[in-house]
Amino acid sequence: MGFLVKFWGVRGSIACPSPEHMVYGGNTSCVEVRAGDSVIIFDAGTGIRLLGQDLIRRNAHESTLFLTHTHWDHINGFPFFAPAFRSDFSLRIMAGHLHAQPEGIQAVLAHQMENPTFPVPLSAMKGTLTFEDFAAGNSIHLADDLLVRTAPLNHPNGATGYRIEHGGHAVCYVTDTEHTPGHLDETVLNLIAGADLLIYDCTYTDEEFPERIGWGHSTWQEAVRLCRAAAVKRLAIFHHDPDHTDSVMARIEDEARRTWPAGVMVARDGMELTLA
């Protein structure tokens, strides 16, 4: 058995619904992974709205949402996740960066949906919602033969990277994280070792990166270096900079494919991958 991976939002920082972002997509981070009977969601950017509509069409009744962190571009789609408003839907919401904070993930999502910034409160969601804060680095068993390993990432206010293992395969979701030039991140290497697919924060290029140190993001070239060092089979370039229009992304895609012909792709809104 393997995975079905679908990209519902691939953009970073802010959604870009413009003619210059039609090919690669303008929705912010949201990735669905189906493993066996389990539906796993990574992040709740604007892409989660369309995922929610699709879950209703599929008559799905439960899923687990893992959040990397709670910067706005990763949670501002949550109030528009339609299944959460249905009494027959169960949603388990988990985050690994707030366990030591006075307020956990439930409070953060509730504050986002309070006046004066939003008119519909969290309490309007009639689904069965459970909220769990864990320490990044913990492992979580979602089901038989379905293990989620986690690791802390280098990002302002903290973030969590994920590795799903199922049926002898592994998919890793590693965004948002900043690398140190010339030094591969050992935490990331350990998390992604031997994975079938790495979805990685490729917000910048190596040329752009020096002017953005401290912003908490990485580059597609660093992703290739990590994949080669960790024997990862395939890389999905992800979390595209909003200034990277379709023409810029096409140049990045061409260069990345020439750099690593066998293993690299650029994630697009709506793209599906089957790993078997």
Backbone as CSV, one residue per row, in Angstrom:
resi,resn,N_x,N_y,N_z,CA_x,CA_y,CA_z,C_x,C_y,C_z
1,MET,0.835,-1.195,0.000,0.000,0.000,0.000,0.872,1.247,0.000
2,GLY,0.316,2.359,-0.456,1.080,3.586,-0.525,0.234,4.787,-0.168
3,PHE,0.549,5.899,-0.805,-0.091,7.160,-0.497,-0.664,7.791,-1.752
4,LEU,-1.707,8.575,-1.562,-2.118,9.559,-2.544,-1.871,10.926,-1.930
5,VAL,-1.124,11.766,-2.629,-0.793,13.105,-2.154,-1.421,14.113,-3.106
6,LYS,-2.190,15.062,-2.563,-2.768,16.100,-3.407,-2.450,17.467,-2.828
7,PHE,-1.995,18.364,-3.698,-1.637,19.722,-3.318,-2.838,20.636,-3.539
8,TRP,-3.356,21.179,-2.458,-4.485,22.108,-2.534,-4.034,23.560,-2.437
9,GLY,-2.845,23.798,-1.904,-2.274,25.140,-1.823,-0.768,25.029,-1.738
10,VAL,-0.059,25.734,-2.607,1.402,25.576,-2.706,2.158,26.883,-2.504
11,ARG,1.439,27.974,-2.283,2.061,29.298,-2.209,2.411,29.628,-0.768
12,GLY,3.415,30.459,-0.574,3.783,30.932,0.751,3.416,32.389,0.954
13,SER,3.334,32.790,2.213,3.218,34.184,2.658,1.840,34.792,2.455
14,ILE,1.337,34.793,1.216,0.031,35.383,0.947,-0.538,34.766,-0.318
15,ALA,-1.857,34.589,-0.341,-2.495,34.030,-1.529,-2.368,34.998,-2.701
16,CYS,-2.254,34.432,-3.897,-2.014,35.230,-5.095,-3.020,34.868,-6.186
17,PRO,-4.255,35.346,-6.079,-5.250,35.062,-7.122,-5.113,36.038,-8.281
18,SER,-4.104,35.839,-9.101,-3.839,36.785,-10.181,-3.521,36.043,-11.464
19,PRO,-3.628,36.730,-12.616,-3.302,36.085,-13.896,-1.856,35.614,-13.989
20,GLU,-0.988,36.131,-13.128,0.424,35.745,-13.157,0.709,34.512,-12.307
21,HIS,-0.333,33.943,-11.702,-0.150,32.778,-10.836,-1.131,31.663,-11.193
22,MET,-1.469,31.553,-12.458,-2.485,30.591,-12.886,-1.929,29.178,-13.052
23,VAL,-0.702,29.053,-13.503,-0.146,27.736,-13.820,0.237,26.981,-12.554
24,TYR,0.941,27.641,-11.659,1.459,26.965,-10.468,0.544,27.126,-9.256
25,GLY,-0.355,28.093,-9.299,-1.343,28.227,-8.241,-1.069,29.374,-7.295
26,GLY,-2.150,29.858,-6.682,-2.037,31.001,-5.788,-2.511,30.751,-4.376
27,ASN,-3.056,29.559,-4.086,-3.515,29.272,-2.729,-2.348,28.977,-1.793
28,THR,-2.497,29.365,-0.532,-1.440,29.101,0.442,-1.572,27.686,1.013
29,SER,-0.587,27.297,1.779,-0.233,25.903,2.082,-1.380,25.022,2.573
30,CYS,-1.601,23.948,1.840,-2.502,22.877,2.265,-2.220,21.655,1.404
31,VAL,-1.894,20.542,2.052,-1.584,19.297,1.356,-2.385,18.176,2.001
32,GLU,-3.029,17.373,1.171,-3.786,16.209,1.639,-2.992,14.944,1.353
33,VAL,-2.945,14.052,2.329,-2.336,12.737,2.158,-3.368,11.689,2.547
34,ARG,-3.632,10.763,1.637,-4.528,9.648,1.936,-3.682,8.389,2.077
35,ALA,-3.800,7.757,3.228,-3.057,6.534,3.523,-4.030,5.513,4.074
36,GLY,-4.309,4.474,3.297,-5.344,3.539,3.712,-6.673,4.265,3.797
37,ASP,-7.348,4.143,4.942,-8.629,4.814,5.151,-8.471,6.187,5.793
38,SER,-7.260,6.608,6.045,-7.017,7.863,6.769,-6.832,9.035,5.816
39,VAL,-7.457,10.158,6.179,-7.268,11.420,5.458,-6.496,12.360,6.380
40,ILE,-5.297,12.739,5.935,-4.415,13.587,6.728,-4.232,14.895,5.974
41,ILE,-4.368,15.998,6.692,-4.232,17.330,6.100,-3.047,18.017,6.751
42,PHE,-2.210,18.612,5.926,-1.114,19.425,6.435,-1.386,20.888,6.118
43,ASP,-1.553,21.663,7.151,-1.752,23.106,7.122,-3.110,23.518,6.568
44,ALA,-3.515,24.711,6.995,-4.858,25.215,6.718,-4.803,26.588,6.072
45,GLY,-3.917,26.719,5.062,-3.929,27.936,4.264,-5.178,27.981,3.400
46,THR,-5.226,28.914,2.459,-6.449,29.106,1.682,-6.827,27.881,0.866
47,GLY,-5.874,26.999,0.590,-6.184,25.781,-0.156,-7.132,24.848,0.560
48,ILE,-7.275,24.970,1.881,-8.125,24.039,2.620,-9.604,24.263,2.316
49,ARG,-9.971,25.426,1.798,-11.366,25.674,1.434,-11.817,24.702,0.338
50,LEU,-11.020,24.585,-0.718,-11.364,23.668,-1.801,-11.280,22.213,-1.349
51,LEU,-10.324,21.894,-0.504,-10.242,20.535,0.034,-11.514,20.203,0.805
52,GLY,-11.999,21.145,1.609,-13.212,20.902,2.372,-14.401,20.591,1.486
53,GLN,-14.525,21.341,0.398,-15.619,21.071,-0.541,-15.484,19.683,-1.142
54,ASP,-14.252,19.277,-1.427,-14.026,17.960,-2.004,-14.335,16.856,-1.002
55,LEU,-13.992,17.055,0.263,-14.301,16.055,1.285,-15.809,15.849,1.417
56,ILE,-16.565,16.918,1.311,-18.024,16.794,1.373,-18.536,16.001,0.173
57,ARG,-17.995,16.286,-1.012,-18.409,15.533,-2.202,-18.078,14.049,-2.066
58,ARG,-16.955,13.760,-1.393,-16.530,12.372,-1.208,-17.229,11.689,-0.033
59,ASN,-18.085,12.428,0.666,-18.814,11.897,1.823,-17.857,11.444,2.920
60,ALA,-16.755,12.180,3.081,-15.812,11.882,4.159,-16.354,12.413,5.482
61,HIS,-16.053,11.711,6.562,-16.614,12.081,7.860,-15.557,12.358,8.926
62,GLU,-14.291,12.174,8.580,-13.257,12.470,9.570,-11.922,12.705,8.885
63,SER,-11.083,13.478,9.551,-9.713,13.682,9.085,-8.887,14.224,10.243
64,THR,-7.572,14.231,10.038,-6.634,14.789,11.009,-5.887,15.929,10.350
65,LEU,-5.850,17.070,11.015,-5.153,18.252,10.520,-3.905,18.491,11.357
66,PHE,-2.733,18.403,10.710,-1.468,18.744,11.352,-1.028,20.124,10.881
67,LEU,-0.747,21.001,11.820,-0.275,22.342,11.495,1.226,22.438,11.726
68,THR,1.937,22.988,10.740,3.363,23.228,10.949,3.576,24.339,11.967
69,HIS,2.745,25.391,11.871,2.816,26.527,12.778,1.575,27.374,12.525
70,THR,1.498,28.525,13.171,0.262,29.298,13.088,0.478,30.697,12.532
71,HIS,1.498,30.878,11.694,1.549,32.114,10.921,0.353,32.138,9.982
72,TRP,-0.081,33.349,9.647,-1.394,33.528,9.043,-1.583,32.726,7.756
73,ASP,-0.533,32.643,6.939,-0.709,31.957,5.650,-0.924,30.455,5.803
74,HIS,-0.754,29.933,7.006,-0.953,28.503,7.234,-2.234,28.187,7.998
75,ILE,-2.975,29.232,8.404,-4.223,28.984,9.146,-5.406,29.807,8.638
76,ASN,-5.191,30.777,7.746,-6.304,31.678,7.435,-7.364,31.062,6.534
77,GLY,-7.149,29.828,6.070,-8.218,29.117,5.388,-9.110,28.330,6.329
78,PHE,-8.664,28.148,7.571,-9.403,27.295,8.511,-10.853,27.725,8.712
79,PRO,-11.159,29.021,8.849,-12.570,29.401,9.040,-13.463,29.075,7.846
80,PHE,-12.875,28.708,6.708,-13.642,28.412,5.501,-13.647,26.910,5.183
81,PHE,-13.268,26.091,6.157,-13.238,24.641,5.989,-14.636,24.107,6.286
82,ALA,-15.438,23.923,5.252,-16.866,23.639,5.403,-17.183,22.388,6.223
83,PRO,-16.423,21.287,6.102,-16.785,20.103,6.897,-16.836,20.360,8.396
84,ALA,-16.043,21.302,8.896,-16.014,21.571,10.332,-17.329,22.146,10.842
85,PHE,-18.178,22.639,9.951,-19.463,23.190,10.337,-20.573,22.129,10.309
86,ARG,-20.228,20.893,9.961,-21.217,19.813,9.848,-21.154,18.920,11.082
87,SER,-22.299,18.608,11.638,-22.336,17.841,12.883,-21.875,16.399,12.702
88,ASP,-21.831,15.922,11.454,-21.416,14.532,11.211,-19.940,14.410,10.859
89,PHE,-19.163,15.471,11.089,-17.745,15.441,10.723,-16.884,15.573,11.972
90,SER,-15.812,14.766,12.025,-14.866,14.807,13.143,-13.501,15.259,12.634
91,LEU,-12.931,16.231,13.306,-11.632,16.783,12.915,-10.709,16.829,14.130
92,ARG,-9.591,16.143,14.014,-8.555,16.160,15.047,-7.484,17.152,14.605
93,ILE,-7.250,18.175,15.401,-6.333,19.265,15.038,-5.127,19.196,15.957
94,MET,-3.910,19.119,15.349,-2.700,18.888,16.126,-1.611,19.876,15.733
95,ALA,-0.851,20.331,16.725,0.256,21.253,16.482,1.380,20.963,17.469
96,GLY,2.620,21.154,17.006,3.770,20.801,17.825,4.617,21.963,18.299
97,HIS,4.179,23.200,18.054,5.029,24.348,18.384,4.502,25.194,19.536
98,LEU,3.360,24.805,20.118,2.732,25.644,21.147,2.632,24.974,22.510
99,HIS,3.185,23.753,22.636,2.960,22.987,23.860,3.500,23.682,25.106
100,ALA,4.534,24.511,24.948,5.123,25.213,26.094,4.573,26.622,26.262
101,GLN,3.584,26.990,25.457,3.021,28.331,25.496,1.803,28.371,26.420
102,PRO,1.491,29.555,26.967,0.300,29.654,27.828,-0.985,29.255,27.109
103,GLU,-1.069,29.548,25.816,-2.246,29.197,25.039,-1.858,28.216,23.949
104,GLY,-2.677,27.201,23.741,-2.395,26.185,22.749,-3.117,26.436,21.446
105,ILE,-3.186,25.395,20.627,-3.697,25.545,19.277,-5.170,25.939,19.257
106,GLN,-5.965,25.446,20.201,-7.379,25.822,20.202,-7.546,27.316,20.405
107,ALA,-6.797,27.888,21.336,-6.919,29.318,21.609,-6.469,30.156,20.415
108,VAL,-5.403,29.725,19.746,-4.917,30.488,18.591,-5.963,30.513,17.484
109,LEU,-6.548,29.360,17.178,-7.565,29.315,16.124,-8.824,30.070,16.539
110,ALA,-9.165,30.027,17.822,-10.330,30.776,18.297,-10.107,32.278,18.180
111,HIS,-8.901,32.749,18.548,-8.608,34.183,18.449,-8.709,34.674,17.013
112,GLN,-8.302,33.815,16.071,-8.375,34.216,14.672,-9.818,34.483,14.237
113,MET,-10.754,33.811,14.896,-12.164,33.887,14.516,-12.966,34.749,15.494
114,GLU,-12.317,35.739,16.094,-12.992,36.640,17.026,-13.124,38.033,16.417
115,ASN,-14.105,38.784,16.899,-14.191,40.198,16.546,-12.963,40.941,17.063
116,PRO,-12.445,41.928,16.312,-13.022,42.498,15.095,-12.442,41.924,13.805
117,THR,-11.712,40.810,13.883,-11.045,40.323,12.672,-11.873,39.309,11.895
118,PHE,-12.907,38.703,12.534,-13.710,37.711,11.820,-15.085,37.629,12.474
119,PRO,-16.150,37.519,11.685,-17.505,37.605,12.262,-18.083,36.292,12.769
120,VAL,-17.479,35.154,12.409,-18.040,33.848,12.787,-17.115,33.188,13.797
121,PRO,-17.568,32.902,15.011,-16.676,32.342,16.039,-16.407,30.861,15.833
122,LEU,-15.368,30.384,16.488,-15.023,28.966,16.439,-16.189,28.102,16.912
123,SER,-16.967,28.599,17.859,-18.088,27.828,18.401,-19.170,27.544,17.362
124,ALA,-19.154,28.262,16.245,-20.126,28.001,15.175,-19.819,26.711,14.431
125,MET,-18.631,26.192,14.586,-18.274,24.925,13.956,-18.894,23.787,14.748
126,LYS,-19.893,23.137,14.163,-20.685,22.133,14.869,-20.119,20.719,14.737
127,GLY,-19.025,20.572,14.011,-18.380,19.276,13.945,-17.747,18.912,15.281
128,THR,-17.324,17.665,15.393,-16.611,17.229,16.585,-15.143,17.565,16.408
129,LEU,-14.702,18.645,17.046,-13.322,19.117,16.920,-12.560,18.778,18.191
130,THR,-11.377,18.192,18.025,-10.483,17.970,19.153,-9.162,18.662,18.856
131,PHE,-8.567,19.230,19.884,-7.353,20.025,19.737,-6.263,19.418,20.610
132,GLU,-5.101,19.167,20.015,-4.017,18.519,20.745,-2.701,19.235,20.469
133,ASP,-2.022,19.621,21.545,-0.673,20.189,21.443,0.329,19.124,21.864
134,PHE,1.357,18.930,21.058,2.406,17.961,21.375,3.754,18.649,21.216
135,ALA,4.793,18.022,21.667,6.140,18.566,21.527,6.752,18.079,20.226
136,ALA,7.182,19.001,19.376,7.848,18.617,18.136,9.033,17.715,18.462
137,GLY,9.077,16.579,17.810,10.038,15.530,18.128,9.342,14.252,18.552
138,ASN,8.069,14.377,18.956,7.280,13.207,19.325,6.842,12.435,18.078
139,SER,6.477,11.179,18.287,5.880,10.356,17.241,4.436,10.067,17.597
140,ILE,3.576,9.982,16.580,2.139,9.836,16.788,1.633,8.677,15.944
141,HIS,1.009,7.697,16.583,0.393,6.579,15.868,-1.052,6.955,15.550
142,LEU,-1.365,7.147,14.276,-2.726,7.477,13.873,-3.583,6.238,13.681
143,ALA,-2.961,5.149,13.259,-3.677,3.898,13.015,-2.640,2.794,12.912
144,ASP,-3.110,1.550,12.773,-2.181,0.457,12.539,-1.381,0.744,11.272
145,ASP,-0.072,0.592,11.353,0.809,0.823,10.208,0.688,2.249,9.669
146,LEU,0.419,3.212,10.548,0.384,4.617,10.137,1.003,5.453,11.251
147,LEU,2.275,5.776,11.058,3.049,6.489,12.064,3.427,7.860,11.527
148,VAL,3.262,8.876,12.362,3.698,10.230,12.026,4.837,10.602,12.958
149,ARG,6.008,10.801,12.387,7.159,11.290,13.148,7.276,12.795,12.946
150,THR,7.767,13.499,13.954,7.834,14.957,13.891,9.210,15.448,14.321
151,ALA,9.513,16.697,13.952,10.787,17.306,14.329,10.627,18.824,14.338
152,PRO,11.349,19.515,15.232,11.282,20.979,15.251,12.050,21.566,14.066
153,LEU,11.535,22.672,13.529,12.164,23.361,12.405,12.643,24.743,12.825
154,ASN,13.540,25.295,12.030,14.133,26.601,12.311,13.295,27.689,11.649
155,HIS,12.352,28.246,12.416,11.440,29.246,11.880,11.036,30.194,13.012
156,PRO,10.854,31.478,12.736,10.409,32.393,13.798,9.115,31.913,14.445
157,ASN,9.094,31.872,15.768,7.978,31.390,16.576,7.822,29.876,16.544
158,GLY,8.737,29.175,15.867,8.717,27.720,15.858,7.861,27.140,14.755
159,ALA,8.192,25.929,14.336,7.428,25.178,13.351,7.790,23.708,13.500
160,THR,6.975,22.853,12.883,7.148,21.410,13.012,7.196,20.765,11.636
161,GLY,8.156,19.878,11.434,8.223,19.064,10.232,7.627,17.697,10.495
162,TYR,7.103,17.050,9.433,6.381,15.785,9.584,6.895,14.728,8.611
163,ARG,6.822,13.485,9.064,7.116,12.322,8.229,6.019,11.282,8.473
164,ILE,5.296,10.906,7.424,4.268,9.874,7.524,4.833,8.573,6.991
165,GLU,4.708,7.504,7.772,5.176,6.184,7.366,3.984,5.236,7.308
166,HIS,3.857,4.566,6.161,2.725,3.662,5.958,3.069,2.670,4.858
167,GLY,2.861,1.395,5.129,3.048,0.368,4.118,4.445,0.322,3.532
168,GLY,5.443,0.639,4.335,6.822,0.619,3.851,7.234,1.847,3.059
169,HIS,6.394,2.883,3.038,6.702,4.106,2.312,6.686,5.285,3.278
170,ALA,7.282,6.399,2.851,7.345,7.587,3.704,7.211,8.850,2.871
171,VAL,6.375,9.772,3.364,6.219,11.103,2.783,6.568,12.116,3.865
172,CYS,7.387,13.115,3.508,7.802,14.135,4.463,7.312,15.508,4.028
173,TYR,6.863,16.280,5.008,6.354,17.637,4.777,7.184,18.568,5.664
174,VAL,8.068,19.342,5.041,9.034,20.147,5.789,8.977,21.585,5.284
175,THR,8.162,22.382,5.911,8.003,23.807,5.665,7.425,24.389,6.939
176,ASP,7.779,25.500,7.393,8.694,26.526,6.967,9.977,26.372,7.764
177,THR,11.121,26.417,7.103,12.378,26.212,7.803,13.503,26.958,7.092
178,GLU,14.451,27.458,7.864,15.594,28.183,7.304,16.868,27.383,7.533
179,HIS,17.686,27.280,6.495,18.940,26.542,6.606,20.097,27.505,6.867
180,THR,21.215,26.929,7.245,22.468,27.677,7.377,23.342,27.316,6.191
181,PRO,23.702,28.272,5.346,24.499,27.950,4.155,25.765,27.182,4.508
182,GLY,26.010,26.111,3.769,27.205,25.304,3.972,27.070,24.227,5.025
183,HIS,25.910,24.162,5.714,25.719,23.177,6.780,24.327,22.560,6.636
184,LEU,24.270,21.311,6.230,22.989,20.638,6.115,22.380,20.429,7.497
185,ASP,21.103,20.680,7.625,20.398,20.587,8.895,20.252,19.116,9.290
186,GLU,20.941,18.708,10.362,20.924,17.306,10.780,19.530,16.858,11.220
187,THR,18.777,17.765,11.827,17.416,17.407,12.240,16.564,17.057,11.034
188,VAL,16.673,17.864,9.984,15.918,17.592,8.766,16.422,16.325,8.098
189,LEU,17.729,16.146,8.030,18.292,14.940,7.415,17.771,13.677,8.088
190,ASN,17.738,13.681,9.408,17.252,12.506,10.131,15.775,12.248,9.858
191,LEU,15.001,13.315,9.729,13.570,13.158,9.503,13.274,12.607,8.116
192,ILE,14.017,13.033,7.108,13.677,12.706,5.720,14.428,11.501,5.170
193,ALA,15.319,10.907,5.943,16.205,9.846,5.437,15.434,8.740,4.715
194,GLY,15.772,8.506,3.442,15.208,7.416,2.673,13.761,7.594,2.260
195,ALA,13.202,8.782,2.413,11.783,8.997,2.117,11.497,8.858,0.622
196,ASP,10.267,8.473,0.315,9.837,8.398,-1.084,9.605,9.788,-1.669
197,LEU,9.129,10.715,-0.833,8.821,12.070,-1.292,9.097,13.053,-0.179
198,LEU,9.781,14.150,-0.530,9.960,15.281,0.373,9.264,16.496,-0.230
199,ILE,8.339,17.070,0.525,7.716,18.346,0.186,8.433,19.386,1.041
200,TYR,9.151,20.318,0.392,10.103,21.154,1.133,9.913,22.639,0.820
201,ASP,10.215,23.450,1.811,10.162,24.907,1.722,11.227,25.432,0.761
202,CYS,10.796,25.757,-0.445,11.709,26.270,-1.483,11.319,27.694,-1.857
203,THR,11.049,28.510,-0.840,10.549,29.861,-1.085,11.494,30.667,-1.963
204,TYR,12.790,30.533,-1.738,13.762,31.374,-2.442,14.701,30.532,-3.299
205,THR,15.519,31.217,-4.054,16.663,30.609,-4.722,17.906,30.911,-3.894
206,ASP,18.982,30.205,-4.164,20.237,30.497,-3.459,20.677,31.937,-3.681
207,GLU,20.380,32.494,-4.847,20.780,33.876,-5.150,19.962,34.878,-4.325
208,GLU,18.711,34.578,-4.072,17.847,35.484,-3.306,18.076,35.368,-1.800
209,PHE,18.532,34.216,-1.355,18.546,33.894,0.068,19.337,34.876,0.946
210,PRO,20.544,35.333,0.565,21.325,36.174,1.488,20.600,37.424,1.964
211,GLU,19.722,37.993,1.163,18.998,39.190,1.568,17.778,38.873,2.428
212,ARG,17.519,37.603,2.656,16.325,37.211,3.402,16.657,36.315,4.590
213,ILE,17.895,36.336,5.024,18.285,35.560,6.198,17.517,36.075,7.418
214,GLY,16.987,35.145,8.184,16.189,35.489,9.347,14.697,35.463,9.095
215,TRP,14.301,35.307,7.843,12.875,35.285,7.508,12.272,33.889,7.676
216,GLY,13.126,32.864,7.828,12.628,31.550,8.182,12.332,30.613,7.039
217,HIS,12.989,30.817,5.887,12.699,29.974,4.724,13.985,29.467,4.079
218,SER,13.813,28.593,3.080,14.945,27.930,2.469,14.870,28.064,0.943
219,THR,15.664,27.246,0.231,15.785,27.353,-1.223,15.633,25.980,-1.866
220,TRP,15.309,25.993,-3.158,15.175,24.709,-3.849,16.530,24.030,-4.000
221,GLN,17.608,24.813,-4.131,18.935,24.197,-4.229,19.301,23.474,-2.931
222,GLU,18.935,24.064,-1.781,19.191,23.391,-0.506,18.364,22.119,-0.409
223,ALA,17.157,22.157,-0.924,16.318,20.956,-0.922,16.976,19.821,-1.694
224,VAL,17.548,20.130,-2.851,18.235,19.099,-3.635,19.426,18.549,-2.867
225,ARG,20.172,19.429,-2.225,21.327,18.977,-1.439,20.881,18.050,-0.305
226,LEU,19.793,18.389,0.374,19.275,17.541,1.444,18.819,16.188,0.902
227,CYS,18.115,16.209,-0.213,17.601,14.959,-0.783,18.734,14.030,-1.192
228,ARG,19.752,14.574,-1.813,20.884,13.741,-2.221,21.600,13.160,-1.013
229,ALA,21.783,13.974,0.038,22.489,13.505,1.227,21.684,12.463,1.992
230,ALA,20.345,12.565,1.940,19.486,11.678,2.723,18.874,10.563,1.885
231,ALA,19.288,10.427,0.627,18.788,9.373,-0.267,17.268,9.416,-0.414
232,VAL,16.731,10.630,-0.536,15.298,10.811,-0.798,15.045,10.585,-2.286
233,LYS,13.947,9.915,-2.607,13.690,9.544,-4.001,13.172,10.705,-4.850
234,ARG,12.234,11.500,-4.292,11.623,12.558,-5.080,11.438,13.806,-4.227
235,LEU,11.532,14.957,-4.879,11.379,16.255,-4.214,10.259,17.034,-4.878
236,ALA,9.364,17.600,-4.057,8.362,18.539,-4.539,8.723,19.931,-4.041
237,ILE,9.094,20.814,-4.961,9.377,22.216,-4.634,8.061,22.873,-4.217
238,PHE,8.058,23.562,-3.073,6.813,23.955,-2.407,6.990,25.305,-1.725
239,HIS,5.855,25.938,-1.359,5.828,27.210,-0.631,6.443,28.328,-1.479
240,HIS,5.914,28.470,-2.687,6.475,29.413,-3.645,6.299,30.857,-3.173
241,ASP,7.335,31.643,-3.363,7.290,33.068,-3.033,6.193,33.745,-3.853
242,PRO,5.390,34.644,-3.255,4.346,35.314,-4.033,4.887,36.151,-5.183
243,ASP,6.153,36.585,-5.095,6.755,37.336,-6.200,7.224,36.438,-7.338
244,HIS,7.190,35.141,-7.130,7.588,34.197,-8.176,6.370,33.891,-9.060
245,THR,6.224,34.663,-10.103,5.120,34.492,-11.040,5.303,33.203,-11.843
246,ASP,4.330,32.895,-12.695,4.431,31.685,-13.509,5.698,31.648,-14.337
247,SER,6.105,32.782,-14.892,7.316,32.795,-15.715,8.551,32.529,-14.866
248,VAL,8.593,33.081,-13.651,9.720,32.822,-12.749,9.728,31.349,-12.341
249,MET,8.554,30.814,-11.998,8.483,29.418,-11.583,8.870,28.478,-12.718
250,ALA,8.536,28.829,-13.946,8.923,27.986,-15.084,10.443,27.934,-15.220
251,ARG,11.112,29.058,-14.974,12.583,29.066,-15.032,13.165,28.233,-13.899
252,ILE,12.584,28.347,-12.709,13.046,27.539,-11.579,12.843,26.058,-11.877
253,GLU,11.697,25.707,-12.419,11.417,24.314,-12.729,12.407,23.761,-13.752
254,ASP,12.695,24.552,-14.765,13.644,24.101,-15.787,15.032,23.895,-15.193
255,GLU,15.487,24.841,-14.377,16.820,24.721,-13.778,16.877,23.555,-12.796
256,ALA,15.814,23.385,-12.001,15.798,22.300,-11.027,15.821,20.937,-11.714
257,ARG,15.084,20.798,-12.804,15.074,19.524,-13.521,16.421,19.222,-14.163
258,ARG,17.107,20.268,-14.602,18.437,20.044,-15.157,19.438,19.713,-14.049
259,THR,19.211,20.234,-12.857,20.096,19.959,-11.727,19.924,18.542,-11.204
260,TRP,18.662,18.083,-11.120,18.370,16.735,-10.610,17.267,16.124,-11.476
261,PRO,17.608,15.636,-12.665,16.597,15.197,-13.639,15.684,14.097,-13.135
262,ALA,16.184,13.220,-12.290,15.404,12.039,-11.917,14.404,12.286,-10.804
263,GLY,14.579,13.374,-10.039,13.835,13.403,-8.794,13.065,14.644,-8.419
264,VAL,13.048,15.694,-9.248,12.479,16.953,-8.784,11.261,17.352,-9.605
265,MET,10.286,17.975,-8.923,9.105,18.529,-9.579,8.714,19.799,-8.828
266,VAL,7.927,20.632,-9.459,7.394,21.825,-8.804,5.922,21.589,-8.502
267,ALA,5.550,21.726,-7.238,4.161,21.509,-6.841,3.266,22.591,-7.435
268,ARG,2.070,22.180,-7.854,1.053,23.064,-8.393,-0.263,22.827,-7.651
269,ASP,-1.081,23.835,-7.516,-2.419,23.640,-6.980,-3.145,22.581,-7.802
270,GLY,-3.696,21.587,-7.129,-4.469,20.548,-7.795,-3.654,19.347,-8.238
271,MET,-2.340,19.393,-8.110,-1.501,18.284,-8.554,-1.658,17.090,-7.616
272,GLU,-1.741,15.883,-8.196,-1.839,14.644,-7.439,-0.646,13.745,-7.733
273,LEU,-0.194,13.054,-6.694,0.871,12.069,-6.827,0.434,10.787,-6.140
274,THR,0.708,9.648,-6.751,0.459,8.362,-6.126,1.786,7.673,-5.880
275,LEU,2.029,7.326,-4.631,3.254,6.637,-4.251,2.867,5.238,-3.810
276,ALA,3.308,4.239,-4.565,2.893,2.866,-4.282,4.112,1.977,-4.175
